[in-house]
Structures are given as structure tokens and as C-alpha cells.
């Protein structure tokens, strides 16, 4: 009925540190034919470095196209290390304008220990643009640096999703440089956590001259002791949640403000590590529907310390035309370390929507009314508690 897909997106920028050595080119961008300098730290000590012998412990640095693997057939140029510790390697210029990587290897192998991305630009591509930081939070303004613009009043820089082409329909936001040839420009924060690129253009065209990748990450929100969920009322968009299908934020909250409208799909959130004790949890909140849906489900999934599912509990809701509270209780086992809440709606044959707001996941101690539990109080095990049998009669 429901598939929960989790993506972990990681943008690799600049140097990569693996087994101690770090590698970096002296510049991020070189002209065609320009000498390339590569600096490496923490090279291992070599005792028998003879590149002409198959058995040796040479450390070495090689240049590759950025998207080629570390195999001999892809090697463009290389230099062997002659000392341990820190060293610089000089390479003759590369003639092709392209994205490249400098990579460091140990023991005369092709097992990559670290890399650094750089580019070679063509003569006509002298414009450079980059963000001041490689990573921003979703409430943080984004500052970019640009140099080498021709100085037209309608030269501009714009933000795009990383994998979208440079077309008007994909543009998120832009700033015209008003004849400035170089300088810093600040964009408003981007709410959606994702991978992006800043790109430079000249003379009002969409002919991309340079680009630079960066990422936006979610804000780490404070969590109430009585509500494990982050952003439970969608006041900061869908930060903290994964959303699926056809959905959008609307100004029709249960207590004013925003709410999430779902036509076909759902949302879920994996909580942080929660407890080492057995406890009863409640998932509640408010929902209503507009039109007729084809089904509404909600549930809780309980996971162990390795995020393997232990068990799941879910229920079905009916269409209602005004905000109605839903309540679901479930008792975690001793192995439970994470809880995921989810909500799913279908509208395959009908165009109805379900609207959510004021969601809450909390322990029994935070309920405003008593919740029955199948477990003894004070964390006692059933075999530690005396058993009682109570007999009742009519009118007792």
C-alpha cells in the first residue's frame, strides 16, 4: 500500500579526506595550457619507491577527467612522490576546456585516497561565479561572487536546481548586475533542502558562461519534550518532512497559519533517537478533506537501533469537511529506538484533497488525558506484578 523511499543526497565539493592525506590544486580554475600545481599533505613514507618495478610502495598523483574512474586507461598525467609528508606536484597545462580531478594514490595502486575538483576554461570563458559557502541552511541568504563579466547592464546571475537546464522555466531567481564586472550578490534564502547551482549569463541571454554547485540543508529545529516531530504545523514549509505525490502548502491552518494539502501521495518523518525505555506513544493532529478522496491512511513505524523495522501500526480515516482530530496510540518495545510517522492519501479516481495541521507525536506522560496501556506501571515487567481477578455483577 505504501512505500517509503529515503534518499540521502550528498554533494561532494572541494577536497576529500579519506585516509589522512588531503589534496588540493592551487587554483580552482586554470586557462588552457596553464601550469597546474597540486598540493598534497600527509603522504606516507616510502621505502622502496621504484616506479619501474611492480612491487613498490610509491605514492603518486594523477589527473583525470572529473567523471572518469580511476583506471589506467583514464589517466591523463601523473607524478610520483619523492618524500613523505607534504609535497607539491607540477603538471604541464591541459589543452581541453573541461572538468578535471587531481587524485592521490598510495602503494603504486589505483586505490584512490583523496581527490580535488578543478576546471580548465577556454579562452572565451573567462567569467567565474561561485557561492561564498558550499552549504547553506534553508533560512540563510546565499551570497555569490562573480568576476570577469563584460559589463553589460543586463548581465545576470541566477539560481537553478542542480540538474535542471539553463532555461527560463527552470530559473528560481535572478539578479541583474547593472554593468558591474565583478562583485558579490546576495540572494534570499531557499526554503527547499536540495542541490542547486548558481550560473552566470551575459547580455540578458540564457547562454550559460559559468556555474558553481552548492547545497541547501534543513534547519535543525528545536524539539519540544512533548512533541518529537519537527515543524509539526508546516510553518517553515515542509522542512523536516519527506513529501510524496501532489501536495502544496495552503493558508488554511487549524489555528491560522499554514497547513499541508495532499491530493495524491503523503508525507513521513523519521524521528531522532528517542528512548531506551518501553513507552506508549500517541500520534495525533487535525485533518479535513475537500471533495471526495479514495482513501486516507496514517500510521507509526517502529525501528531498532539500526533502523530495521520492528513493527507498524496504521489506521484508516473517513472524509470530513471540517477539522477533526485523529488519535493513534501504540506501545514501543524495548528494542525501539526510532519512530516514523506517516500519512497517505489516494485520489486516483476522485479529485479530493486531505489537509493536515498541528501534528504531534509524544509519550504518555504528555497526554492531556489518560491512555490505557497493556503494560504495568513504573516500567515493571508483567511477571513482577501480582495478578488480580475482578468479578462484577449487574448494577455493581
C-alpha positions as semicolon CSV with decimal commas, in nm:
position;residue;x (nm);y (nm);z (nm)
1;X;0,000;0,000;0,000
2;X;0,276;0,238;0,084
3;X;0,642;0,252;0,000
4;X;0,868;0,479;0,197
5;X;1,167;0,589;-0,008
6;X;1,456;0,758;0,166
7;X;1,720;0,944;-0,023
8;X;2,049;1,056;0,117
9;X;2,187;1,329;-0,104
10;X;2,549;1,428;-0,058
11;X;2,717;1,700;-0,268
12;X;3,094;1,636;-0,293
13;X;3,281;1,964;-0,321
14;X;3,646;2,064;-0,297
15;X;3,889;1,827;-0,126
16;X;3,801;1,484;0,004
17;X;3,971;1,340;0,309
18;X;3,982;0,962;0,336
19;X;4,287;0,801;0,492
20;X;4,475;1,102;0,620
21;X;4,610;1,262;0,301
22;X;4,443;1,573;0,160
23;X;4,483;1,701;-0,195
24;X;4,406;2,040;-0,349
25;X;4,500;2,232;-0,660
26;X;4,649;2,579;-0,613
27;X;4,354;2,728;-0,807
28;X;4,002;2,607;-0,881
29;X;4,018;2,727;-1,241
30;X;4,300;2,727;-1,498
31;X;4,327;2,863;-1,852
32;X;4,412;2,620;-2,131
33;X;4,785;2,543;-2,127
34;X;4,841;2,698;-1,783
35;X;5,075;2,514;-1,542
36;X;4,878;2,321;-1,277
37;X;5,008;2,289;-0,921
38;X;4,873;2,020;-0,689
39;X;4,944;2,030;-0,314
40;X;4,919;1,716;-0,101
41;X;4,955;1,675;0,277
42;X;5,037;1,371;0,491
43;X;5,189;1,148;0,227
44;X;5,309;0,814;0,369
45;X;5,676;0,728;0,400
46;X;5,812;0,533;0,102
47;X;6,099;0,289;0,149
48;X;6,130;0,124;-0,193
49;X;5,975;0,356;-0,447
50;X;6,081;0,237;-0,791
51;X;5,802;0,310;-1,039
52;X;5,953;0,067;-1,289
53;X;5,904;-0,232;-1,058
54;X;5,571;-0,400;-0,991
55;X;5,646;-0,437;-0,618
56;X;5,693;-0,093;-0,463
57;X;5,522;0,149;-0,225
58;X;5,523;0,466;-0,436
59;X;5,266;0,736;-0,360
60;X;5,160;0,931;-0,668
61;X;4,923;1,197;-0,800
62;X;4,728;1,174;-1,126
63;X;4,499;1,393;-1,334
64;X;4,170;1,256;-1,469
65;X;3,853;1,381;-1,632
66;X;3,614;1,451;-1,343
67;X;3,363;1,180;-1,432
68;X;3,609;0,906;-1,534
69;X;3,701;0,627;-1,294
70;X;4,048;0,574;-1,150
71;X;4,169;0,322;-1,408
72;X;4,493;0,326;-1,610
73;X;4,312;0,395;-1,939
74;X;4,170;0,720;-1,796
75;X;4,495;0,860;-1,657
76;X;4,591;1,189;-1,829
77;X;4,914;1,269;-1,643
78;X;5,090;1,161;-1,325
79;X;5,378;1,244;-1,089
80;X;5,540;1,019;-0,825
81;X;5,609;1,141;-0,471
82;X;5,972;1,168;-0,368
83;X;5,918;1,248;0,000
84;X;5,676;1,180;0,284
85;X;5,455;1,438;0,450
86;X;5,360;1,747;0,247
87;X;5,455;1,792;-0,118
88;X;5,371;1,989;-0,434
89;X;5,339;1,841;-0,783
90;X;5,359;2,044;-1,105
91;X;5,185;1,940;-1,427
92;X;5,202;2,090;-1,772
93;X;4,889;2,265;-1,894
94;X;4,581;2,083;-2,025
95;X;4,452;2,192;-2,365
96;X;4,086;2,091;-2,336
97;X;3,834;2,308;-2,150
98;X;3,676;2,056;-1,915
99;X;3,609;1,949;-1,556
100;X;3,902;1,754;-1,407
101;X;4,011;1,591;-1,082
102;X;4,352;1,559;-0,919
103;X;4,371;1,231;-0,727
104;X;4,626;1,087;-0,486
105;X;4,715;0,717;-0,457
106;X;4,937;0,507;-0,227
107;X;5,149;0,193;-0,285
108;X;5,162;0,240;-0,663
109;X;4,797;0,129;-0,675
110;X;4,484;0,276;-0,832
111;X;4,304;0,279;-0,498
112;X;4,201;0,644;-0,467
113;X;4,289;0,804;-0,132
114;X;4,164;1,159;-0,200
115;X;4,065;1,395;-0,482
116;X;4,004;1,759;-0,570
117;X;3,791;1,902;-0,849
118;X;3,918;2,180;-1,078
119;X;3,841;2,307;-1,425
120;X;4,021;2,425;-1,736
121;X;3,843;2,708;-1,916
122;X;3,853;2,808;-2,281
123;X;3,986;3,147;-2,386
124;X;3,638;3,287;-2,435
125;X;3,515;3,162;-2,096
126;X;3,678;3,400;-1,851
127;X;3,371;3,457;-1,634
128;X;3,379;3,289;-1,294
129;X;3,094;3,258;-1,045
130;X;3,079;3,075;-0,712
131;X;2,896;3,081;-0,380
132;X;3,082;3,206;-0,075
133;X;2,996;2,880;0,103
134;X;2,929;2,532;-0,034
135;X;2,639;2,468;0,204
136;X;2,359;2,692;0,337
137;X;2,071;2,629;0,575
138;X;1,721;2,682;0,440
139;X;1,676;3,013;0,625
140;X;2,014;3,156;0,521
141;X;2,073;3,417;0,248
142;X;2,304;3,299;-0,032
143;X;2,598;3,518;-0,134
144;X;2,774;3,464;-0,466
145;X;3,095;3,607;-0,610
146;X;3,129;3,678;-0,982
147;X;3,427;3,806;-1,182
148;X;3,504;3,865;-1,548
149;X;3,165;3,995;-1,660
150;X;3,173;4,210;-1,976
151;X;2,985;4,494;-1,803
152;X;2,651;4,490;-1,984
153;X;2,361;4,634;-1,783
154;X;2,165;4,312;-1,827
155;X;2,441;4,063;-1,739
156;X;2,296;3,844;-1,464
157;X;2,341;3,557;-1,222
158;X;2,068;3,308;-1,138
159;X;1,990;3,009;-0,918
160;X;1,874;2,676;-1,060
161;X;1,813;2,325;-0,931
162;X;2,135;2,135;-0,993
163;X;2,003;1,902;-1,264
164;X;1,781;2,148;-1,450
165;X;1,893;2,305;-1,776
166;X;1,953;2,678;-1,819
167;X;1,607;2,768;-1,946
168;X;1,364;3,038;-1,836
169;X;1,113;2,786;-1,699
170;X;1,380;2,640;-1,466
171;X;1,504;2,970;-1,324
172;X;1,439;3,001;-0,949
173;X;1,555;3,360;-0,904
174;X;1,798;3,605;-1,069
175;X;1,992;3,925;-1,002
176;X;2,097;4,161;-1,281
177;X;2,446;4,305;-1,230
178;X;2,370;4,654;-1,379
179;X;2,703;4,691;-1,557
180;X;2,921;4,566;-1,270
181;X;3,206;4,346;-1,394
182;X;3,277;4,180;-1,062
183;X;3,137;4,176;-0,709
184;X;2,921;3,996;-0,454
185;X;2,546;3,949;-0,487
186;X;2,311;3,813;-0,218
187;X;2,000;3,605;-0,288
188;X;1,718;3,546;-0,042
189;X;1,718;3,209;0,135
190;X;1,591;2,899;-0,046
191;X;1,342;2,704;0,165
192;X;1,368;2,364;-0,002
193;X;1,663;2,148;0,102
194;X;1,825;2,029;-0,224
195;X;2,126;2,060;-0,456
196;X;2,148;2,383;-0,655
197;X;2,377;2,574;-0,893
198;X;2,450;2,944;-0,932
199;X;2,508;3,031;-1,300
200;X;2,637;3,341;-1,478
201;X;2,491;3,482;-1,802
202;X;2,560;3,789;-2,019
203;X;2,350;4,039;-2,210
204;X;2,013;3,903;-2,099
205;X;2,059;3,563;-2,268
206;X;2,038;3,210;-2,126
207;X;2,377;3,124;-2,274
208;X;2,546;2,990;-1,960
209;X;2,903;3,118;-1,908
210;X;2,993;2,962;-1,575
211;X;2,834;2,774;-1,286
212;X;2,905;2,656;-0,933
213;X;2,724;2,387;-0,730
214;X;2,607;2,429;-0,370
215;X;2,351;2,273;-0,138
216;X;2,076;2,386;0,097
217;X;2,020;2,178;0,412
218;X;1,722;2,175;0,651
219;X;1,719;2,393;0,962
220;X;1,768;2,190;1,278
221;X;1,453;2,283;1,467
222;X;1,420;2,262;1,847
223;X;1,204;1,970;1,954
224;X;0,951;2,002;2,237
225;X;0,974;1,731;2,505
226;X;0,605;1,670;2,439
227;X;0,634;1,667;2,060
228;X;0,912;1,470;1,896
229;X;0,813;1,597;1,550
230;X;0,990;1,894;1,393
231;X;0,785;2,160;1,212
232;X;0,454;1,999;1,315
233;X;0,239;2,281;1,175
234;X;0,425;2,338;0,845
235;X;0,507;2,699;0,931
236;X;0,854;2,651;0,778
237;X;0,727;2,477;0,464
238;X;0,798;2,102;0,474
239;X;1,135;2,122;0,647
240;X;1,190;1,801;0,844
241;X;0,937;1,604;0,637
242;X;0,957;1,389;0,325
243;X;0,664;1,454;0,093
244;X;0,532;1,246;-0,196
245;X;0,286;1,294;-0,478
246;X;0,069;1,601;-0,544
247;X;0,086;1,835;-0,244
248;X;0,123;2,203;-0,156
249;X;0,112;2,441;0,141
250;X;-0,202;2,650;0,189
251;X;-0,310;2,928;0,427
252;X;-0,588;2,732;0,595
253;X;-0,440;2,610;0,922
254;X;-0,635;2,466;1,213
255;X;-0,535;2,762;1,430
256;X;-0,449;3,001;1,150
257;X;-0,127;2,996;0,954
258;X;-0,029;2,722;0,714
259;X;-0,138;2,366;0,654
260;X;-0,036;2,089;0,414
261;X;-0,277;1,990;0,136
262;X;-0,231;1,644;-0,021
263;X;-0,423;1,525;-0,325
264;X;-0,239;1,204;-0,411
265;X;0,057;1,093;-0,203
266;X;0,170;1,152;0,151
267;X;0,442;1,256;0,392
268;X;0,651;1,098;0,664
269;X;0,920;1,184;0,917
270;X;1,177;0,965;1,090
271;X;1,226;1,097;1,442
272;X;1,565;1,125;1,603
273;X;1,678;0,863;1,853
274;X;1,403;0,864;2,111
275;X;1,428;0,641;2,416
276;X;1,577;0,333;2,568
277;X;1,265;0,254;2,768
278;X;0,936;0,093;2,684
279;X;0,670;0,360;2,649
280;X;0,333;0,427;2,488
281;X;0,334;0,688;2,210
282;X;0,050;0,887;2,064
283;X;0,034;1,031;1,712
284;X;-0,240;1,292;1,682
285;X;-0,331;1,601;1,486
286;X;-0,606;1,762;1,281
287;X;-0,727;1,688;0,930
288;X;-1,013;1,767;0,695
289;X;-1,095;1,687;0,335
290;X;-1,224;1,882;0,038
291;X;-1,412;1,681;-0,219
292;X;-1,403;1,302;-0,221
293;X;-1,081;1,107;-0,169
294;X;-1,020;0,743;-0,248
295;X;-0,870;0,663;0,091
296;X;-0,677;0,816;0,380
297;X;-0,432;0,618;0,595
298;X;-0,196;0,713;0,876
299;X;0,044;0,515;1,087
300;X;0,354;0,472;1,300
301;X;0,654;0,252;1,220
302;X;0,889;0,137;1,497
303;X;1,259;0,074;1,424
304;X;1,554;-0,073;1,612
305;X;1,891;0,095;1,664
306;X;1,999;0,001;1,309
307;X;1,676;0,143;1,163
308;X;1,540;-0,201;1,079
309;X;1,160;-0,207;1,105
310;X;1,028;-0,390;1,412
311;X;0,655;-0,344;1,351
312;X;0,399;-0,100;1,210
313;X;0,056;0,020;1,317
314;X;-0,183;0,207;1,088
315;X;-0,549;0,303;1,058
316;X;-0,800;0,443;0,807
317;X;-0,974;0,783;0,822
318;X;-1,301;0,892;0,662
319;X;-1,362;1,211;0,463
320;X;-1,471;1,507;0,681
321;X;-1,543;1,864;0,573
322;X;-1,416;2,042;0,888
323;X;-1,103;1,998;1,101
324;X;-1,129;1,677;1,303
325;X;-0,877;1,537;1,549
326;X;-0,729;1,195;1,483
327;X;-0,558;0,991;1,756
328;X;-0,344;0,678;1,732
329;X;-0,170;0,502;2,023
330;X;0,100;0,236;2,007
331;X;0,339;0,088;2,262
332;X;0,706;0,064;2,173
333;X;0,909;-0,243;2,257
334;X;1,239;-0,239;2,445
335;X;1,424;-0,261;2,111
336;X;1,260;0,056;1,974
337;X;1,499;0,347;1,913
338;X;1,329;0,538;1,628
339;X;0,969;0,607;1,531
340;X;0,846;0,716;1,190
341;X;0,504;0,879;1,148
342;X;0,334;0,876;0,808
343;X;0,019;0,995;0,636
344;X;-0,107;0,879;0,296
345;X;-0,400;0,975;0,075
346;X;-0,529;0,848;-0,259
347;X;-0,716;1,043;-0,526
348;X;-0,677;0,824;-0,830
349;X;-1,039;0,844;-0,941
350;X;-1,155;1,147;-0,741
351;X;-1,003;1,491;-0,703
352;X;-1,044;1,524;-0,327
353;X;-0,769;1,659;-0,102
354;X;-0,678;1,599;0,261
355;X;-0,547;1,893;0,467
356;X;-0,319;1,837;0,770
357;X;-0,212;2,062;1,058
358;X;-0,089;2,062;1,421
359;X;0,062;1,713;1,412
360;X;0,204;1,571;1,734
361;X;0,399;1,265;1,847
362;X;0,452;1,237;2,223
363;X;0,484;0,995;2,510
364;X;0,214;0,901;2,759
365;X;0,346;1,149;3,013
366;X;0,247;1,438;2,783
367;X;-0,110;1,336;2,713
368;X;-0,385;1,561;2,843
369;X;-0,600;1,262;2,922
370;X;-0,542;0,905;3,038
371;X;-0,438;0,646;2,783
372;X;-0,492;0,281;2,857
373;X;-0,178;0,069;2,839
374;X;-0,136;-0,307;2,830
375;X;0,186;-0,272;3,033
376;X;0,227;-0,245;3,413
377;X;0,322;0,096;3,554
378;X;0,670;0,214;3,660
379;X;0,841;0,003;3,394
380;X;0,767;-0,325;3,575
381;X;0,758;-0,648;3,377
382;X;0,429;-0,846;3,377
383;X;0,589;-1,133;3,573
384;X;0,681;-0,888;3,852
385;X;0,321;-0,776;3,916
386;X;0,062;-0,977;4,113
387;X;-0,234;-1,093;3,909
388;X;-0,584;-0,987;4,015
389;X;-0,919;-1,125;3,902
390;X;-1,217;-0,892;3,945
391;X;-1,573;-1,025;3,924
392;X;-1,859;-0,785;3,853
393;X;-2,236;-0,817;3,863
394;X;-2,526;-0,622;3,723
395;X;-2,559;-0,279;3,893
396;X;-2,226;-0,323;4,074
